[in-house]
Amino acid sequence: MNQLRQYWQAYHPVVHLLMAGTVFVMLTQAMSMPFLAIYLSETTTLSPAYIGVIIGAGPLAGTVGGFLGGVLSDLFGRRKLMILSMLVMAVAFAAFITVSHPIALLVISLVKGLAGSFYGTVSKAMMGDLTPEDKRFRVFSNRYLANNLGVAIGPMLGAFLGIAGSGTAFLLTAISYVVFAGFLAAACRRYAVGDSHGEAEEEKPGLGQMWKVLSRDSALLAFVVGGILLVTVHGQMSVTLSQYLRENMADGVALFGVMMSANGFTVLLLQIPLTRLVERYSLFSRIAGGAVLMAVGEVGFAFLEGWFWMVTAMIVFTLGEILIVPAEYAQIDQISPANMRGTYYGAQSVSELGSFLGPWAGGLILGAYGGPAMFLVMAGCALVSLVFYWMGRVIHERKNLYMVYKRGLSKEV
């Protein structure tokens, strides 16, 4: 009971609400979105290729939307944009079951992707606003856990209730966004959160100033490139790995299902203890350790055989994922000016370009050179990302030293 009280007192009530709402929304969304391709194939006459375009359009729009949402949240405030984005997502999920025209479905997917990226970027920025710097890594770790908890439980609960992939599931997801938006709006109003950058009292930057800061921040650019490489490795894992297993191993599809379950349960079981274990190390050390573990997992996919060893490789890969995801958020948070936190998180969302590059490049290599070559290339990408993270860290540290030096000179004068 004391630990629960301490945890509640450690974070702002709105942060707790965002965590709970993330589980709630992701749980209902996991009953619908993973089954969208099946739902559209059963309720429309669209070809598999066009259905793929519709589903892929959302994440592609989100690559741009995260940056745009971050900029808008810094200009106009977090609360309004978060509430609006959730209501738009509610409309999009409801529209999937009421609209059948191909172009309309494509537009709905694009709008949902944009709104989802707005919400994801702005909610991270708000959590950063409301949390002391020394606790932000744990907050981002908990947010990652909340996402995975909803994704792990949702499909099983949907199947148990008999609504997974049905119109009812899409409607339930829409309702969950409306309910969450209502609670969040009330909480933000009660605690006066959202339209003044949380704790930050600095003046709102103009659009020109934002561009000036971003274009000169070489550390941010290095971190984004490193992030693209790591997301490429992760994006390839879920798509081309399934194709490789299906073609090269007995019961490969079943094995892939077991491996994905191992991925989810490893996150749920080890996220909290592993996060606490590594808090003593620097952010770069955590990212480096995670990248090495992901590379080892990819090498395992390339050379190991049998269910036990492939699942073991997936667990190793997932441990790297657990280390990297919250550390990346905290790394961006560390270099972002308080009044531009949303913009910096939005810039980081460009890393999601790897979600497209991974399946595309992985598929090309798989088709031309086979699975082992593909996995080894991806292992190399994970390790090369560390060069960019190291560069970003060095640039940021030099910038800080220079600022300290300038302040010292000004005091002497």
Sequence and secondary structure as in RCSB ss.txt:
>XXXX:A:sequence
MNQLRQYWQAYHPVVHLLMAGTVFVMLTQAMSMPFLAIYLSETTTLSPAYIGVIIGAGPLAGTVGGFLGGVLSDL
FGRRKLMILSMLVMAVAFAAFITVSHPIALLVISLVKGLAGSFYGTVSKAMMGDLTPEDKRFRVFSNRYLANNLG
VAIGPMLGAFLGIAGSGTAFLLTAISYVVFAGFLAAACRRYAVGDSHGEAEEEKPGLGQMWKVLSRDSALLAFVV
GGILLVTVHGQMSVTLSQYLRENMADGVALFGVMMSANGFTVLLLQIPLTRLVERYSLFSRIAGGAVLMAVGEVG
FAFLEGWFWMVTAMIVFTLGEILIVPAEYAQIDQISPANMRGTYYGAQSVSELGSFLGPWAGGLILGAYGGPAMF
LVMAGCALVSLVFYWMGRVIHERKNLYMVYKRGLSKEV
>XXXX:A:secstr
 HHHHHHHHHS HHHHHHHHHHHHHHHHHTTTGGGHHHHHHHHS   HHHHHHHHHHHHHHHHHHHHHHHHHHHH
H HHHHHHHHHHHHHHHHHHHTT   HHHHHHHHHHHHHHHHHHHHHHHHHHHHHS GGGHHHHHHHHHHHHHHH
HHHHHHHHHHHT TTSHHHHHHHHHHHHHHHHHHHHHHHHTT SSS TT  S    HHHHHHHHHH HHHHHHHH
HHHHHHHHHHHHHHHHHHHHHHHSTTHHHHHHHHHHHHHHHHHHHHHHHHHHHTTS HHHHHHHHHHHHHHHHHH
HHH  SHHHHHHHHHHHHHHHHHHHHHHHHHHHHHS GGGHHHHHHHHGGGGHHHHHHHHHHHHHHHHH HHHHH
HHHHHHHHHHHHHHHHHHHHHHHHHHHHHHHHHHHHH 
